[in-house]
Amino acid sequence: MFYQAYQVHTDLLEPLRLMTGRWAAFFNDPAPLTSAGAGMRDVLTAYELLSRAHLTHERPAYGIGQIVAGNRLIAVEEEVVDATPFCNLLHWKKESDARQPPVLLVAPMSGHFATLLRGTARTLLADHDVYITDWKNARDVSLVHGRFDLDSFVDHLIRFMEVLGPEAHMVAICQPCVPALAATAIMAEDRNPAQPASLTLMAGPIDCRVNPTEVNRLAISRPIEWFEYNLISRVPLRFGGALRRVYPGFLQLLAFMTMNLERHAKSHLDMYNSLRQGDPARAETIRTFYDEYFAVMDLPAEFFLQTVRQVFQEHALPLGRLKVRGRPVDPRAISRTALLTVEGEKDDICAMGQTLAAQELCSGVRPYKKHHYVQMGVGHYGVFSGRRWAAEIYPVLRNMIHDHSRLAA
């Protein structure tokens, strides 16, 4: 019933949010702010924060209309090249005839939309033909489309790699590192011609027994039945996925924010002070981040519970016990695919060593095709977004992809 209670609370606050939003619109016109006294600026600033104190459940726009490649501006256009009830395979089509290595960017299904990787995709687009797994909000997916679990995730990756065709590359961010490695192993065992030319695993929980974080400790602190009873709810009747069992995105957001509550409180205080003191650029930076951060999506219950149990509690992959559709997953089968693992020194969600574990599991990959990179001074999100991602991590990834691509010439 807690999902219904959350929705009622949200609906009741909607009129207040809309009213304060209208007053906050004054910030779009500098004239009222210039003439307003300090007291009025305080009130308008408070209205701005109140109007934004809510979550959204629809995917934001990627907003990538053009990219910089070398010294040229190249227009790009989104197109859906394959679709299932749970995911769109989104492609950024460029106005360019240059052949570039195709890359499947595998976004996490962890409470936020794939647009969280907007900056990652924008950077990749300069040198690659980029596709992304654009996961759909489970609360909008009708029950007639059945269940979606960890096996389904692996099925989607195999299907999408087959759409991209031979010599495509796969880059997985965070949670999907486990299903990405599983999909690659199955394709290798089947000698599937679409198996990735290279696999990059970035800040993913391959082996959570290594340097366990607070997230890892929480996952093993309770039996799986506790997670099912306390965190799983049914989608309210008013939505397309009515009665589907889900792990609500607002609960995942609450968990993330609780881990760094002081930092989030300081960010909102900084935004308040920036607006109040007439520094809209600084306020806009914070506002843009939270627009994305507060856009949440629900996860199918079976996917969430299976991930918690097999990845975080049972450590099925590193112990050789992971199965997909009843079929054992053997990373040793991978031989053609080059492997890059990337970690952040200060990652408090997926600690150093957890992603590196894939290197030992993939014993069939020759040493010259294996690469590991640690970025000093970054936390979890810094591995795939921000200045150091673009300036230091991306060149390593780009070189690895191009070194193992037949299109490099």
Secondary structure, DSSP 8 states (H G I E B T S, - for coil): -HHHHHHHHHHHHHHHHHHHHHHHGGGG-HHHHHHS-HHHHHHHHHHHHHHT-S-B-S-------EEEETTEEEEEEEEEEEEETTEEEEEEEES------EEEEE---SSB-GGGGHHHHHHHTTTSEEEEEEE--GGGS-GGG----HHHHHHHHHHHHHHH-TT-EEEEESTTHHHHHHHHHHHHHTT-TTS-SEEEEES--S-TTSS--HHHHHHHSS-HHHHHHHH-EE--TTSTTTT-EEE-HHHHHHHHHHHTHHHHHHHHHHHHHHHHTT-HHHHHHHHHHHHHHTBB--EEHHHHHHHIIIIIIS-TTTTT--EETTEE--GGG--SSEEEEEEETT-SSS-TTTTTHHHHH-TTS-GGGEEEEEETT--TGGGTSSHHIIIIIHHHHHHHHHHT-TT--
